[in-house]
Amino acid sequence: MMRKLQKLGSALMLPVACLPICGILMGIGYALAPAVMGAAGATEGFAYVLGFFLVKAGAALIDNMALLFAIGVAVGLAEENNGTAGLAGLVSWLMMTTLLSTGSVSTIAPGMIADPVNAVAFAKIANPFTGILAGIIGATCYNKFKGTKLPDVLAFFSGKRSVAIVTGVVSIVVSAILLFVWPMIFGVLVAIGNGIKGMGAVGAGIYAFLNRLLIPTGLHHALNNVFWFDTIGLGDLTAYWGALVQGDTMANGTVIDWSVGMYMAGFFPCMMFGIAGAAVAMIQTAKPAKRKAAIGLVGAAAVCAMLCGVTEPFEFAFMFLAFPLYVVYAALYGIFTTITVALGFRAGFCFSAGLTDLIFSASLPAAHNTWLILPLGIAAFVVFYLVFKFAITKWDLKTPGREDDQDAETKIELKNDDYTAMAAIILEGCGGKENMASIDHCITRLRLEVKDRLLVNEAKIKSSGCAGVIRPGKTSVQVIIGPKVQFVYDEFKKLAK
């Protein structure tokens, strides 16, 4: 299971890599033109136009992150990383988000959409969870049906052309299941939110923990609608930006009986400083040969989170590669939110808990003790750093820069530069093409699965000139090639057909 999660995490690196710069563009644009994001500010002039341009440029990808996941995950999980799988992932995404949109559900099941909770649930169906699910469906259909052979009369639809068709059918079935499952899960989380909203600082901490924990599924929207908006719950965000405080009455008649801003304040120290500390820990624990790549990914993501509170580039960079660490990460949010609320720090966000929103929200009536962001932020940086560094090294977690491949493997010089001959010997050592169950590769290794492990001859494989052979599982064979693995893999695939 963990290996599958890590493979999914690796597949996510393709779309995640383009998100940090988009978040930084949005942060700069937001600072120049806060009115674009719904905050107070000028709506004309050069600064506004430039800010608008930057915000929209960044939002083009950030707002469509789920769609990027649908295509990127499909390509990343597909054999040969074939683009046909990306098309299949897009087909699945379009099919599911269309069939489960509020407009479609109101026709398919009008009684279901009448429930306000269900209405919100289906309005949030275009989320990262659906995108990742679509990518998995697309890749799975490609891997299983890319070689489909049909009768002559239907031969045009054989092979890779059949993948999108099968994906569409599978997506219809999955949509039918989600039609009933999605609102049930969403409703349970709304009920949980309503149950903890009266628990003060502890309740705010529980909410923050669940909010982060549910990010991968998109179900955090269920809790957000209880705590942030007045659709069916408290409306902390609505009240804050409406310049209201405890004791005031909201437009919908709700009397504010909570400390306005308490369900947003705890995110500021975590997003602005905690993520930076966690990023430093990841960079320090990365393998030397991969440290620059780690800096480029998590370092940029930390800047993105600090400026405008866009955390997805950081979170999706490790949540599937090291899920236990992600649970710890969510728990730290809960702890810091409880402390932050208890100390009386109050701030709000229109977009997310970054520096820009902190500055703009500090002048509103509900803001209180905003100076505490400095000691709270320093504490968050230190705690996140120490906890992440301890967990990564203690549990040997595969965060960015700590993937399975050995650093030494990137310096391997092959004893044989005839890639076709190498591939032929390795294939023979694995029992021939009839014994191959799956063929894949990473940065430095061929990753093979065989049907009968007794047919594997390690001595024969080593005679190819490879650097070594590893047997991590009963049917798993990893052949260490080095940085030229792609060339051996291409020849191996040809011979194994």
Disulfide bonds with the S-S distance in Angstrom:
none
